[in-house]
Amino acid sequence: MAGHDHDEIRRLRGTGQILSLETIIANHRTRHPGGQLLEAGLESEHGRYVYDLKFLGDDGVVREFEYDARTGALWHSEHEDSKE
């Protein structure tokens, strides 16, 4: 996950510094049903951990969502228009 090894991620989860990726995805799907997960990564941005998720929507648009890894709050989202 974007420069973080599995042991470090387990440590961060074990100490409560981040939520599990499974939790973030489940919460995301509650708010944004449908679509296919294309990519998931854990990054450190501006002094906090962020899960970066990319989904291909049922409408064919790729959307990127960034969630605060500690709280699960949506931090940022954007979409890429398909250009055919």
Sequence and secondary structure as in RCSB ss.txt:
>XXXX:A:sequence
MAGHDHDEIRRLRGTGQILSLETIIANHRTRHPGGQLLEAGLESEHGRYVYDLKFLGDDGVVREFEYDARTGALW
HSEHEDSKE
>XXXX:A:secstr
 TT  HHHHHHHHHTTSS  HHHHHHHHHHHS S EEEEEEEEEETTEEEEEEEEE TTS EEEEEEETTT  EE
EEEEE    
